[in-house]
Amino acid sequence: MGLILLAFIHLQNTAITLSYQVKQSAAFIEELKRENKAYELQMLKLKSLDRIEYVAREKLGMIEPEEVLLKDNKLVD
């Protein structure tokens, strides 16, 4: 009888420990999801054409070309 009681207590303790670990893992997953969404938003902002143009013009000093050469050396305005 004592051995059965000890086994039951051990199983209860194991179940409580695993339940706590599951809750911790779920909270960590939610934190990672929020972080991932923030990174996705940052990526979209960085990829925006307006931002790319701003960086090219203001930070890199680039300008739009006046004309473009094609493969057969014909000019396109």
Secondary structure per residue as TSV (DSSP state, phi and psi in degrees):
chain	resnum	aa	ss	phi	psi
A	1	M	-	360.0	-42.1
A	2	G	H	-63.7	-37.5
A	3	L	H	-66.5	-38.3
A	4	I	H	-66.0	-40.4
A	5	L	H	-64.2	-42.5
A	6	L	H	-63.9	-40.4
A	7	A	H	-64.4	-41.4
A	8	F	H	-63.1	-45.4
A	9	I	H	-62.7	-41.7
A	10	H	H	-62.2	-44.2
A	11	L	H	-64.9	-39.4
A	12	Q	H	-62.9	-44.5
A	13	N	H	-62.1	-43.4
A	14	T	H	-63.4	-42.3
A	15	A	H	-63.5	-41.9
A	16	I	H	-65.5	-43.1
A	17	T	H	-62.1	-45.3
A	18	L	H	-65.4	-38.1
A	19	S	H	-62.1	-42.7
A	20	Y	H	-63.0	-42.1
A	21	Q	H	-64.9	-37.7
A	22	V	H	-64.2	-43.1
A	23	K	H	-63.9	-41.2
A	24	Q	H	-63.6	-43.0
A	25	S	H	-64.3	-40.8
A	26	A	H	-63.8	-40.9
A	27	A	H	-65.4	-39.8
A	28	F	H	-65.4	-40.1
A	29	I	H	-62.8	-42.6
A	30	E	H	-63.4	-40.4
A	31	E	H	-62.4	-42.6
A	32	L	H	-65.4	-36.3
A	33	K	H	-63.9	-43.5
A	34	R	H	-63.4	-42.2
A	35	E	H	-64.2	-40.8
A	36	N	H	-63.2	-42.0
A	37	K	H	-62.1	-40.1
A	38	A	H	-63.9	-40.8
A	39	Y	H	-66.8	-37.7
A	40	E	H	-63.2	-42.4
A	41	L	H	-63.6	-43.6
A	42	Q	H	-61.7	-41.1
A	43	M	H	-61.9	-43.7
A	44	L	H	-63.0	-39.4
A	45	K	H	-64.3	-42.5
A	46	L	H	-69.4	-28.0
A	47	K	H	-87.1	-5.6
A	48	S	-	-63.8	140.7
A	49	L	H	-63.8	-34.4
A	50	D	H	-62.3	-43.3
A	51	R	H	-67.2	-41.8
A	52	I	H	-61.9	-43.3
A	53	E	H	-64.4	-42.2
A	54	Y	H	-59.4	-47.6
A	55	V	I	-63.3	-42.6
A	56	A	I	-61.8	-45.0
A	57	R	I	-76.6	-52.3
A	58	E	I	-82.3	-40.0
A	59	K	I	-93.7	-34.4
A	60	L	T	-102.5	-6.6
A	61	G	-	68.6	25.3
A	62	M	-	-82.7	154.6
A	63	I	-	-131.6	161.6
A	64	E	-	-74.5	141.0
A	65	P	-	-70.6	150.7
A	66	E	S	-79.2	-29.5
A	67	E	-	-147.4	159.3
A	68	V	E	-122.7	133.9
A	69	L	E	-89.9	135.9
A	70	L	-	-96.2	177.9
A	71	K	T	-59.6	-36.8
A	72	D	T	-90.8	19.0
A	73	N	S	65.2	19.2
A	74	K	-	-84.4	141.5
A	75	L	E	-88.0	141.7
A	76	V	E	-125.6	129.4
A	77	D	-	-86.4	360.0
